């Protein structure tokens, strides 16, 4: 994440964040990522980098599968939490505190992923190009860069509270997250929304609420493809509508994400 207001207070609550997004099927998502490498590289990856890795879900899963796995995140709280989580699960990972537009690995990897809509923190084209340059320098030739972004159709739909508010529980801790509001201001010129996030937690006698606001950018498919072409770093090999090779990128209800698969040239 670039060095700006990026819901920092929210990400400081690393364990509650981890619980909030515990609904994701990480092994299945890693199967998808591996499958794309088989399809477009001809082999499974042996090394992996997860950008804006947070609690390191995918980094840990790939480490358990035998990959040399590295995570990167700007939040020192997430780095500490992710390293502790990996150690408790017996997973050997490397975790770097750093910015996704300004980093350098000691050796390149086969696969890089930027998931969970974290690309929306790339607020202008310069940030996108800087990210592409860093990732390209961190990838072996022919390696893949897979990005998960919200489907652009959501920016043209009526706001629906059911789509952005959910509750998760784990270990007696309850976390309710509300991501966005119909009152969040949107600038159609910059395509940036001042996104609100509300986290409510109940942890025994400890109860609280955190509300943050931060800018996030929406991307359109043609815009993204133009940025990829102009970067000179990647070619777009395919695009999906979810973290599944069975769901194409279209306007069907099942396509709720925009997942470009980029290959380093």
Backbone as CSV, one residue per row, in Angstrom:
resi,resn,N_x,N_y,N_z,CA_x,CA_y,CA_z,C_x,C_y,C_z
1,UNK,0.838,-1.189,0.000,0.000,0.000,0.000,0.876,1.243,0.000
2,UNK,0.485,2.201,-0.760,1.277,3.412,-0.825,1.179,4.199,0.475
3,UNK,2.162,5.018,0.728,2.248,5.734,2.000,1.255,6.892,2.031
4,UNK,0.078,6.605,2.488,-0.998,7.580,2.548,-1.952,7.101,3.635
5,UNK,-3.044,7.814,3.801,-4.084,7.340,4.709,-4.728,6.105,4.087
6,UNK,-4.529,4.948,4.656,-5.031,3.712,4.061,-5.742,2.867,5.115
7,UNK,-6.625,3.483,5.879,-7.336,2.781,6.954,-6.346,2.215,7.982
8,UNK,-5.340,2.994,8.326,-4.276,2.512,9.205,-4.813,1.994,10.533
9,UNK,-5.756,2.704,11.133,-6.283,2.274,12.426,-6.996,0.937,12.312
10,UNK,-7.616,0.708,11.166,-8.285,-0.566,10.921,-7.271,-1.697,10.835
11,UNK,-6.184,-1.477,10.094,-5.186,-2.527,9.906,-4.350,-2.766,11.160
12,UNK,-4.348,-1.810,12.073,-3.658,-2.042,13.341,-4.320,-3.182,14.115
13,UNK,-5.613,-3.362,13.918,-6.352,-4.433,14.584,-6.201,-5.715,13.767
14,UNK,-4.970,-6.215,13.699,-4.638,-7.289,12.763,-5.456,-8.558,13.009
15,UNK,-5.625,-8.927,14.270,-6.378,-10.155,14.539,-7.846,-9.998,14.143
16,UNK,-8.432,-8.853,14.445,-9.838,-8.639,14.089,-9.994,-8.588,12.568
17,UNK,-9.030,-8.011,11.883,-9.043,-8.011,10.421,-8.990,-9.448,9.901
18,UNK,-8.135,-10.248,10.494,-7.998,-11.652,10.111,-9.329,-12.380,10.268
19,UNK,-9.998,-12.139,11.379,-11.293,-12.773,11.627,-12.332,-12.271,10.621
20,UNK,-12.308,-10.985,10.338,-13.311,-10.378,9.451,-13.328,-11.022,8.075
21,UNK,-12.154,-11.423,7.579,-12.079,-11.978,6.232,-11.829,-13.491,6.242
22,UNK,-12.224,-14.125,7.327,-12.000,-15.564,7.471,-12.944,-16.392,6.611
23,UNK,-13.842,-15.737,5.891,-14.791,-16.461,5.040,-14.162,-16.934,3.731
24,UNK,-12.994,-16.454,3.408,-12.375,-16.819,2.133,-11.820,-18.235,2.182
25,UNK,-11.917,-18.938,1.061,-11.407,-20.305,0.937,-9.978,-20.215,0.390
26,UNK,-9.018,-20.086,1.292,-7.632,-19.846,0.887,-7.027,-21.016,0.112
27,UNK,-7.186,-22.275,0.564,-6.639,-23.383,-0.244,-7.181,-23.403,-1.670
28,UNK,-8.479,-23.154,-1.820,-9.078,-23.142,-3.164,-8.512,-21.998,-3.994
29,UNK,-8.315,-20.832,-3.387,-7.759,-19.700,-4.112,-6.313,-19.987,-4.531
30,UNK,-5.561,-20.655,-3.673,-4.185,-21.006,-4.022,-4.150,-22.067,-5.114
31,UNK,-5.142,-22.960,-5.114,-5.266,-23.914,-6.228,-5.441,-23.163,-7.542
32,UNK,-6.281,-22.132,-7.512,-6.505,-21.314,-8.713,-5.211,-20.647,-9.157
33,UNK,-4.485,-20.043,-8.219,-3.236,-19.362,-8.563,-2.217,-20.348,-9.145
34,UNK,-2.104,-21.507,-8.523,-1.196,-22.536,-9.040,-1.623,-23.004,-10.424
35,UNK,-2.928,-23.172,-10.588,-3.441,-23.628,-11.871,-3.131,-22.673,-13.001
36,UNK,-3.167,-21.378,-12.712,-2.837,-20.397,-13.737,-1.358,-20.484,-14.126
37,UNK,-0.514,-20.793,-13.157,0.909,-20.976,-13.470,1.104,-22.198,-14.367
38,UNK,0.410,-23.285,-14.045,0.493,-24.477,-14.892,0.043,-24.164,-16.314
39,UNK,-1.011,-23.399,-16.415,-1.608,-23.093,-17.714,-0.746,-22.150,-18.540
40,UNK,-0.176,-21.145,-17.895,0.486,-20.077,-18.641,2.005,-20.053,-18.492
41,UNK,2.550,-20.868,-17.562,3.996,-20.993,-17.422,4.470,-22.394,-17.773
42,UNK,3.526,-23.354,-17.725,3.871,-24.736,-18.025,4.359,-25.524,-16.831
43,UNK,4.332,-24.906,-15.647,4.776,-25.593,-14.436,4.181,-24.901,-13.221
44,UNK,4.207,-25.595,-12.100,3.776,-24.968,-10.858,4.854,-23.999,-10.380
45,UNK,4.480,-22.974,-9.641,5.484,-22.032,-9.132,6.295,-22.663,-8.005
46,UNK,7.542,-22.231,-7.880,8.376,-22.680,-6.764,8.591,-21.566,-5.749
47,UNK,8.166,-20.351,-6.116,8.339,-19.213,-5.212,7.184,-18.238,-5.419
48,UNK,6.866,-17.508,-4.340,5.656,-16.693,-4.332,5.861,-15.425,-3.520
49,UNK,5.271,-14.332,-4.006,5.256,-13.063,-3.279,3.817,-12.573,-3.205
50,UNK,3.364,-12.274,-1.986,2.038,-11.710,-1.776,2.182,-10.255,-1.347
51,UNK,1.659,-9.343,-2.166,1.703,-7.918,-1.856,0.504,-7.521,-1.006
52,UNK,0.697,-6.515,-0.152,-0.368,-6.090,0.772,-0.935,-7.328,1.454
53,UNK,-0.037,-8.109,2.028,-0.356,-9.474,2.446,-1.184,-9.562,3.713
54,UNK,-1.189,-8.500,4.523,-1.992,-8.551,5.742,-1.654,-9.757,6.605
55,UNK,-2.658,-10.569,6.957,-2.419,-11.743,7.814,-1.726,-12.908,7.117
56,UNK,-1.322,-12.709,5.873,-0.515,-13.679,5.100,-1.235,-14.996,4.836
57,UNK,-2.525,-14.933,4.544,-3.263,-16.168,4.275,-2.616,-17.000,3.169
58,UNK,-2.406,-16.378,2.013,-1.902,-17.115,0.856,-0.413,-17.425,1.003
59,UNK,0.317,-16.530,1.638,1.748,-16.774,1.866,1.944,-18.032,2.708
60,UNK,1.178,-18.148,3.779,1.284,-19.311,4.654,0.866,-20.583,3.928
61,UNK,-0.235,-20.517,3.180,-0.714,-21.699,2.454,0.337,-22.190,1.460
62,UNK,0.946,-21.276,0.732,1.961,-21.685,-0.239,3.231,-22.186,0.446
63,UNK,3.571,-21.607,1.592,4.729,-22.106,2.341,4.494,-23.547,2.768
64,UNK,3.273,-23.856,3.171,2.928,-25.232,3.556,3.013,-26.184,2.365
65,UNK,2.849,-25.650,1.175,2.934,-26.467,-0.039,4.367,-26.600,-0.539
66,UNK,5.297,-26.001,0.170,6.701,-26.149,-0.180,7.300,-25.023,-0.997
67,UNK,6.526,-23.965,-1.260,7.055,-22.836,-2.011,7.870,-21.918,-1.095
68,UNK,8.856,-21.287,-1.662,9.565,-20.230,-0.945,8.653,-19.013,-0.975
69,UNK,8.118,-18.636,0.185,7.033,-17.669,0.232,7.428,-16.394,0.965
70,UNK,7.111,-15.267,0.330,7.419,-13.955,0.877,6.155,-13.107,0.897
71,UNK,5.986,-12.350,1.966,4.878,-11.407,2.094,5.442,-9.999,2.212
72,UNK,4.654,-9.024,1.763,5.032,-7.619,1.895,3.800,-6.822,2.297
73,UNK,3.964,-5.952,3.294,2.871,-5.080,3.725,3.469,-3.834,4.355
74,UNK,2.757,-2.734,4.236,3.235,-1.470,4.797,3.028,-1.385,6.303
75,UNK,2.063,-2.149,6.824,1.706,-2.064,8.237,2.628,-2.926,9.107
76,UNK,3.316,-2.295,10.032,4.175,-3.049,10.942,3.358,-3.978,11.819
77,UNK,2.111,-3.605,12.119,1.245,-4.447,12.938,0.902,-5.737,12.200
78,UNK,0.645,-5.629,10.896,0.368,-6.819,10.109,1.598,-7.700,9.969
79,UNK,2.757,-7.088,9.838,3.992,-7.870,9.720,4.211,-8.700,10.980
80,UNK,4.073,-8.079,12.142,4.251,-8.809,13.400,3.209,-9.917,13.528
81,UNK,1.968,-9.578,13.213,0.883,-10.558,13.340,1.100,-11.722,12.367
82,UNK,1.453,-11.405,11.118,1.651,-12.445,10.111,2.793,-13.382,10.443
83,UNK,3.894,-12.836,10.946,5.027,-13.687,11.326,4.662,-14.603,12.488
84,UNK,3.937,-14.058,13.458,3.508,-14.864,14.600,2.530,-15.953,14.161
85,UNK,1.615,-15.605,13.283,0.638,-16.571,12.781,1.332,-17.700,12.015
86,UNK,2.283,-17.342,11.173,3.014,-18.349,10.409,3.794,-19.280,11.322
87,UNK,4.446,-18.711,12.328,5.230,-19.527,13.263,4.338,-20.517,13.998
88,UNK,3.155,-20.075,14.405,2.234,-20.956,15.119,1.740,-22.095,14.239
89,UNK,1.723,-21.866,12.924,1.270,-22.903,12.002,2.426,-23.697,11.412
90,UNK,3.631,-23.409,11.861,4.793,-24.148,11.387,5.164,-23.834,9.949
91,UNK,4.790,-22.639,9.484,5.082,-22.238,8.107,6.265,-21.272,8.092
92,UNK,7.239,-21.555,7.257,8.412,-20.692,7.146,8.178,-19.659,6.039
93,UNK,8.065,-18.401,6.440,7.859,-17.331,5.461,8.833,-16.188,5.722
94,UNK,8.994,-15.370,4.722,9.737,-14.117,4.856,8.719,-12.988,4.765
95,UNK,8.745,-12.060,5.719,7.773,-10.960,5.710,8.526,-9.642,5.705
96,UNK,8.285,-8.836,4.678,8.958,-7.557,4.502,7.980,-6.428,4.787
97,UNK,8.386,-5.481,5.621,7.587,-4.273,5.774,8.014,-3.309,4.673
98,UNK,7.100,-3.018,3.758,7.462,-2.175,2.642,6.263,-1.746,1.832
99,UNK,6.521,-0.910,0.846,5.504,-0.282,0.007,5.426,-1.018,-1.324
100,UNK,4.227,-1.302,-1.802,4.080,-2.075,-3.036,4.497,-1.294,-4.276
101,UNK,4.808,-0.008,-4.151,5.300,0.755,-5.293,6.793,1.071,-5.165
102,UNK,7.418,0.538,-4.138,8.843,0.847,-3.917,9.479,-0.272,-3.102
103,UNK,9.786,-1.385,-3.743,10.404,-2.510,-3.037,11.317,-3.267,-3.998
104,UNK,12.185,-4.083,-3.427,13.090,-4.894,-4.228,13.372,-6.186,-3.485
105,UNK,13.216,-7.304,-4.162,13.510,-8.600,-3.570,14.967,-8.971,-3.807
106,UNK,15.486,-9.832,-2.955,16.869,-10.278,-3.115,17.010,-11.242,-4.289
107,UNK,15.919,-11.950,-4.625,15.909,-12.819,-5.793,14.488,-12.902,-6.335
108,UNK,14.333,-13.077,-7.640,12.994,-13.061,-8.240,12.190,-14.311,-7.901
109,UNK,10.884,-14.194,-8.098,9.951,-15.289,-7.813,9.196,-15.643,-9.087
110,UNK,8.422,-16.734,-9.002,7.640,-17.188,-10.157,6.249,-16.559,-10.203
111,UNK,5.711,-16.232,-9.034,4.325,-15.780,-8.949,4.201,-14.642,-7.946
112,UNK,3.509,-13.587,-8.347,3.187,-12.466,-7.458,1.676,-12.277,-7.481
113,UNK,1.096,-12.022,-6.328,-0.347,-11.774,-6.241,-0.619,-10.512,-5.434
114,UNK,-1.571,-9.732,-5.921,-2.070,-8.543,-5.223,-3.581,-8.726,-5.124
115,UNK,-4.050,-9.129,-3.959,-5.421,-9.591,-3.801,-6.252,-8.657,-2.918
116,UNK,-7.499,-9.058,-2.673,-8.367,-8.366,-1.710,-8.574,-6.884,-2.038
117,UNK,-8.618,-6.555,-3.329,-8.887,-5.175,-3.742,-7.798,-4.188,-3.335
118,UNK,-6.625,-4.684,-2.974,-5.563,-3.781,-2.525,-5.051,-2.884,-3.644
119,UNK,-5.292,-3.267,-4.895,-4.868,-2.422,-6.016,-5.595,-1.082,-6.019
120,UNK,-6.719,-0.991,-5.315,-7.462,0.274,-5.287,-6.705,1.362,-4.544
121,UNK,-5.629,1.006,-3.836,-4.796,2.007,-3.178,-3.788,2.632,-4.151
122,UNK,-3.740,2.136,-5.383,-2.906,2.751,-6.421,-3.733,3.874,-7.049
123,UNK,-3.614,5.059,-6.489,-4.585,6.110,-6.761,-4.391,6.838,-8.083
124,UNK,-3.219,6.718,-8.695,-3.025,7.366,-9.995,-2.177,6.450,-10.872
125,UNK,-2.046,6.833,-12.130,-1.348,5.970,-13.087,0.130,5.821,-12.758
126,UNK,0.724,6.867,-12.202,2.131,6.772,-11.813,2.333,5.678,-10.767
127,UNK,1.414,5.592,-9.806,1.503,4.544,-8.789,1.363,3.159,-9.422
128,UNK,0.475,3.038,-10.403,0.309,1.755,-11.100,1.601,1.376,-11.812
129,UNK,2.195,2.315,-12.539,3.429,2.017,-13.272,4.566,1.668,-12.315
130,UNK,4.662,2.374,-11.206,5.710,2.069,-10.228,5.520,0.665,-9.668
131,UNK,4.282,0.311,-9.399,4.000,-1.043,-8.929,4.383,-2.075,-9.990
132,UNK,3.993,-1.827,-11.229,4.320,-2.760,-12.307,5.828,-2.932,-12.452
133,UNK,6.578,-1.836,-12.357,8.031,-1.905,-12.501,8.651,-2.739,-11.375
134,UNK,8.189,-2.507,-10.145,8.715,-3.269,-9.010,8.387,-4.753,-9.142
135,UNK,7.156,-5.049,-9.533,6.750,-6.451,-9.666,7.516,-7.125,-10.799
136,UNK,7.644,-6.449,-11.929,8.377,-7.029,-13.058,9.820,-7.353,-12.667
137,UNK,10.428,-6.460,-11.892,11.809,-6.693,-11.445,11.895,-7.831,-10.437
138,UNK,10.761,-8.180,-9.838,10.728,-9.232,-8.819,10.294,-10.578,-9.378
139,UNK,9.964,-10.622,-10.670,9.481,-11.847,-11.308,10.523,-12.445,-12.253
140,UNK,10.586,-13.760,-12.278,11.341,-14.425,-13.323,10.651,-14.180,-14.661
141,UNK,11.400,-14.205,-15.737,10.809,-14.000,-17.045,9.744,-15.062,-17.302
142,UNK,8.579,-14.612,-17.741,7.471,-15.534,-17.956,6.641,-15.766,-16.718
143,UNK,7.073,-15.196,-15.579,6.323,-15.338,-14.338,5.020,-14.565,-14.382
144,UNK,4.118,-14.902,-13.461,2.777,-14.321,-13.479,2.560,-13.328,-12.341
145,UNK,1.780,-12.300,-12.673,1.303,-11.324,-11.703,-0.221,-11.354,-11.772
146,UNK,-0.868,-11.797,-10.696,-2.320,-11.943,-10.666,-2.912,-10.954,-9.671
147,UNK,-3.867,-10.182,-10.139,-4.455,-9.095,-9.361,-5.946,-9.365,-9.167
148,UNK,-6.440,-9.093,-7.971,-7.869,-9.222,-7.681,-8.444,-7.841,-7.379
149,UNK,-9.372,-7.404,-8.221,-9.995,-6.092,-8.074,-11.513,-6.272,-8.139
150,UNK,-12.228,-5.381,-7.507,-13.674,-5.420,-7.597,-14.153,-5.209,-9.023
151,UNK,-15.237,-5.879,-9.397,-15.789,-5.741,-10.740,-16.254,-4.291,-10.942
152,UNK,-15.924,-3.690,-12.084,-16.321,-2.284,-12.302,-17.834,-2.068,-12.324
153,UNK,-18.606,-3.114,-12.561,-20.067,-2.929,-12.609,-20.617,-2.452,-11.276
154,UNK,-19.899,-2.743,-10.179,-20.397,-2.354,-8.856,-20.465,-0.840,-8.691
155,UNK,-19.676,-0.129,-9.466,-19.676,1.328,-9.354,-20.892,1.960,-10.033
156,UNK,-21.639,1.146,-10.742,-22.824,1.655,-11.439,-24.118,1.087,-10.855
157,UNK,-23.986,0.312,-9.795,-25.150,-0.274,-9.154,-25.564,0.559,-7.948
158,UNK,-26.820,0.439,-7.566,-27.282,1.086,-6.340,-26.568,0.461,-5.149
159,UNK,-26.222,1.304,-4.188,-25.539,0.821,-2.995,-26.433,-0.154,-2.238
160,UNK,-25.864,-1.268,-1.810,-26.618,-2.307,-1.123,-25.892,-2.681,0.160
161,UNK,-26.518,-2.392,1.306,-25.869,-2.644,2.603,-25.531,-4.107,2.790
162,UNK,-26.347,-5.008,2.213,-26.105,-6.438,2.391,-24.798,-6.872,1.747
163,UNK,-24.335,-6.125,0.756,-23.119,-6.490,0.036,-21.856,-6.010,0.733
164,UNK,-21.976,-5.131,1.699,-20.762,-4.557,2.283,-20.766,-4.611,3.817
165,UNK,-21.695,-5.364,4.398,-21.697,-5.529,5.848,-21.828,-7.007,6.177
166,UNK,-20.931,-7.486,7.035,-20.957,-8.900,7.393,-20.370,-9.090,8.794
167,UNK,-20.678,-10.240,9.381,-20.203,-10.567,10.726,-19.514,-11.929,10.700
168,UNK,-18.367,-12.007,11.355,-17.624,-13.256,11.476,-17.268,-13.471,12.945
169,UNK,-17.199,-14.727,13.343,-16.824,-15.082,14.708,-15.759,-16.166,14.685
170,UNK,-14.833,-16.061,15.641,-13.796,-17.084,15.790,-13.217,-17.011,17.194
171,UNK,-13.138,-18.155,17.837,-12.537,-18.201,19.165,-13.225,-17.316,20.179
172,UNK,-14.558,-17.181,20.075,-15.291,-16.351,21.014,-15.212,-14.864,20.726
173,UNK,-14.589,-14.492,19.605,-14.470,-13.089,19.218,-15.367,-12.823,18.018
174,UNK,-16.126,-11.751,18.107,-17.103,-11.409,17.073,-16.731,-10.086,16.430
175,UNK,-16.680,-10.086,15.106,-16.272,-8.890,14.374,-17.316,-8.591,13.296
176,UNK,-17.835,-7.390,13.310,-18.758,-6.931,12.269,-18.074,-5.825,11.472
177,UNK,-18.021,-6.014,10.162,-17.337,-5.063,9.282,-18.327,-4.450,8.314
178,UNK,-18.249,-3.149,8.153,-19.034,-2.444,7.139,-18.053,-1.713,6.228
179,UNK,-17.971,-2.161,4.986,-17.000,-1.588,4.049,-17.733,-0.706,3.052
180,UNK,-17.626,0.589,3.251,-18.263,1.539,2.364,-19.629,1.966,2.848
181,UNK,-20.102,3.059,2.290,-21.399,3.630,2.638,-21.943,4.374,1.428
182,UNK,-23.252,4.461,1.343,-23.857,5.197,0.237,-23.526,6.682,0.306
183,UNK,-23.035,7.131,1.456,-22.671,8.541,1.621,-21.206,8.825,1.300
184,UNK,-20.428,7.798,0.971,-19.014,8.009,0.651,-18.891,8.825,-0.634
185,UNK,-18.195,9.959,-0.595,-18.094,10.811,-1.788,-17.235,10.174,-2.880
186,UNK,-17.698,10.290,-4.116,-16.992,9.747,-5.279,-16.679,10.869,-6.260
187,UNK,-15.422,10.911,-6.721,-14.999,11.898,-7.707,-14.944,11.207,-9.076
188,UNK,-15.852,11.508,-9.987,-15.872,10.810,-11.269,-14.688,11.149,-12.165
189,UNK,-13.980,12.222,-11.879,-12.811,12.571,-12.688,-11.618,11.697,-12.313
190,UNK,-11.345,11.598,-11.026,-10.214,10.787,-10.568,-10.584,9.323,-10.345
191,UNK,-11.896,9.026,-10.330,-12.420,7.684,-10.044,-12.054,7.240,-8.619
192,UNK,-11.980,8.198,-7.727,-11.595,7.910,-6.349,-12.782,8.132,-5.419
193,UNK,-12.996,7.149,-4.558,-14.015,7.235,-3.520,-13.341,7.409,-2.173
194,UNK,-13.856,8.281,-1.350,-13.384,8.406,0.034,-14.143,7.335,0.816
195,UNK,-13.537,6.166,0.902,-14.221,4.976,1.398,-14.194,4.909,2.918
196,UNK,-15.352,4.677,3.492,-15.458,4.520,4.946,-15.432,3.042,5.307
197,UNK,-14.800,2.732,6.431,-14.778,1.364,6.958,-15.099,1.424,8.446
198,UNK,-16.021,0.594,8.844,-16.411,0.517,10.256,-16.174,-0.918,10.742
199,UNK,-15.433,-1.038,11.827,-15.165,-2.340,12.439,-15.690,-2.319,13.869
200,UNK,-16.596,-3.224,14.169,-17.146,-3.366,15.514,-16.723,-4.731,16.053
201,UNK,-16.187,-4.750,17.254,-15.700,-6.017,17.792,-16.213,-6.241,19.211
202,UNK,-16.446,-7.535,19.497,-16.801,-7.984,20.835,-15.831,-9.102,21.181
203,UNK,-14.997,-8.838,22.160,-13.939,-9.768,22.548,-13.997,-9.929,24.064
204,UNK,-14.916,-10.827,24.530,-15.149,-10.939,25.963,-15.768,-9.651,26.477
205,UNK,-15.140,-9.097,27.486,-15.621,-7.816,28.032,-15.108,-6.621,27.232
206,UNK,-14.226,-6.893,26.300,-13.641,-5.827,25.488,-14.501,-5.594,24.247
207,UNK,-15.136,-4.441,24.185,-15.972,-4.091,23.045,-15.520,-2.743,22.493
208,UNK,-15.659,-2.589,21.193,-15.254,-1.310,20.624,-15.664,-1.155,19.178
209,UNK,-15.367,0.018,18.647,-15.706,0.349,17.267,-14.628,1.263,16.712
210,UNK,-14.238,0.996,15.490,-13.243,1.807,14.807,-13.838,2.240,13.472
211,UNK,-13.787,3.518,13.178,-14.269,4.045,11.902,-13.122,4.792,11.224
212,UNK,-12.833,4.428,9.994,-11.759,5.090,9.247,-12.266,5.492,7.861
213,UNK,-11.535,6.412,7.239,-11.841,6.844,5.873,-10.526,6.913,5.096
214,UNK,-10.561,6.450,3.861,-9.367,6.509,3.027,-9.767,6.479,1.555
215,UNK,-8.969,7.109,0.694,-9.281,7.102,-0.737,-9.001,5.746,-1.374
216,UNK,-9.856,5.353,-2.296,-9.633,4.135,-3.070,-10.103,4.381,-4.500
217,UNK,-9.421,3.782,-5.433,-9.660,4.029,-6.860,-10.395,2.856,-7.501
218,UNK,-11.340,3.159,-8.361,-11.960,2.099,-9.146,-11.248,1.996,-10.496
219,UNK,-11.181,0.780,-11.019,-10.555,0.523,-12.312,-11.595,-0.039,-13.275
220,UNK,-11.470,0.360,-14.547,-12.279,-0.220,-15.604,-11.399,-1.132,-16.454
221,UNK,-12.014,-2.086,-17.116,-11.249,-3.105,-17.828,-10.380,-2.508,-18.933
222,UNK,-10.953,-1.654,-19.783,-10.169,-1.071,-20.871,-9.019,-0.213,-20.347
223,UNK,-9.298,0.498,-19.274,-8.273,1.328,-18.635,-7.121,0.467,-18.139
224,UNK,-7.450,-0.624,-17.479,-6.425,-1.510,-16.940,-5.600,-2.130,-18.059
225,UNK,-6.268,-2.560,-19.128,-5.541,-3.155,-20.248,-4.597,-2.146,-20.887
226,UNK,-5.028,-0.890,-20.982,-4.171,0.152,-21.547,-2.949,0.397,-20.660
227,UNK,-3.153,0.378,-19.350,-2.041,0.566,-18.424,-1.037,-0.585,-18.534
228,UNK,-1.545,-1.796,-18.670,-0.667,-2.957,-18.835,0.155,-2.810,-20.111
229,UNK,-0.508,-2.481,-21.215,0.202,-2.328,-22.490,1.253,-1.224,-22.417
230,UNK,0.880,-0.096,-21.822,1.785,1.056,-21.775,2.986,0.813,-20.876
231,UNK,2.839,-0.073,-19.901,3.938,-0.319,-18.963,5.130,-0.982,-19.634
232,UNK,4.881,-1.803,-20.663,5.952,-2.528,-21.316,6.513,-3.668,-20.494
233,UNK,5.900,-3.937,-19.343,6.409,-4.967,-18.430,5.687,-6.302,-18.575
234,UNK,4.407,-6.229,-18.961,3.554,-7.414,-18.925,2.707,-7.528,-20.186
235,UNK,2.200,-8.736,-20.385,1.132,-8.960,-21.343,-0.052,-9.544,-20.585
236,UNK,-1.246,-9.150,-20.975,-2.454,-9.685,-20.369,-2.778,-10.994,-21.063
237,UNK,-2.757,-12.102,-20.312,-3.002,-13.402,-20.932,-4.456,-13.838,-20.807
238,UNK,-5.131,-13.401,-19.740,-6.552,-13.712,-19.584,-7.116,-12.884,-18.439
239,UNK,-8.439,-12.939,-18.284,-9.087,-12.225,-17.201,-10.297,-13.035,-16.741
240,UNK,-10.492,-13.088,-15.432,-11.597,-13.851,-14.856,-12.519,-12.941,-14.055
241,UNK,-13.699,-13.489,-13.737,-14.669,-12.741,-12.960,-14.710,-13.145,-11.510
242,UNK,-13.813,-14.031,-11.107,-13.689,-14.482,-9.723,-12.384,-15.235,-9.604
243,UNK,-12.058,-15.658,-8.378,-10.846,-16.458,-8.190,-11.145,-17.903,-8.561
244,UNK,-11.592,-18.060,-9.805,-11.958,-19.368,-10.334,-11.822,-19.336,-11.846
245,UNK,-11.164,-20.347,-12.404,-10.989,-20.414,-13.853,-12.295,-20.741,-14.565
246,UNK,-13.330,-21.110,-13.810,-14.628,-21.446,-14.403,-15.536,-20.242,-14.578
247,UNK,-15.125,-19.072,-14.056,-15.977,-17.888,-14.114,-15.304,-16.821,-14.970
248,UNK,-15.783,-16.617,-16.191,-15.175,-15.608,-17.070,-15.490,-14.195,-16.597
249,UNK,-14.716,-13.261,-17.066,-14.973,-11.849,-16.751,-16.039,-11.336,-17.710
250,UNK,-17.249,-11.212,-17.191,-18.357,-10.673,-17.968,-19.317,-9.995,-16.998
251,UNK,-20.522,-9.764,-17.421,-21.486,-9.077,-16.562,-22.461,-10.021,-15.878
252,UNK,-22.167,-11.306,-15.923,-23.006,-12.270,-15.230,-22.903,-12.068,-13.714
253,UNK,-23.941,-12.483,-13.000,-23.976,-12.292,-11.546,-22.804,-12.982,-10.853
254,UNK,-22.373,-14.127,-11.386,-21.274,-14.858,-10.763,-19.945,-14.114,-10.872
255,UNK,-19.828,-13.255,-11.850,-18.593,-12.476,-12.040,-18.667,-11.227,-11.167
256,UNK,-18.080,-11.325,-9.992,-18.152,-10.207,-9.038,-16.791,-9.550,-8.830
257,UNK,-15.753,-10.101,-9.484,-14.410,-9.540,-9.390,-13.862,-9.316,-10.800
258,UNK,-12.726,-8.634,-10.858,-11.956,-8.497,-12.091,-10.562,-9.021,-11.777
259,UNK,-10.209,-10.153,-12.376,-8.952,-10.843,-12.062,-8.078,-10.899,-13.313
260,UNK,-7.252,-9.894,-13.564,-6.322,-9.981,-14.687,-5.129,-10.866,-14.346
261,UNK,-4.759,-11.703,-15.295,-3.562,-12.543,-15.170,-2.524,-11.975,-16.123
262,UNK,-1.459,-11.433,-15.558,-0.413,-10.791,-16.338,0.831,-11.669,-16.358
263,UNK,1.509,-11.678,-17.504,2.757,-12.442,-17.623,3.893,-11.483,-17.950
264,UNK,4.978,-11.660,-17.223,6.134,-10.782,-17.454,6.750,-11.075,-18.808
265,UNK,7.012,-10.011,-19.573,7.605,-10.160,-20.907,9.105,-9.894,-20.839
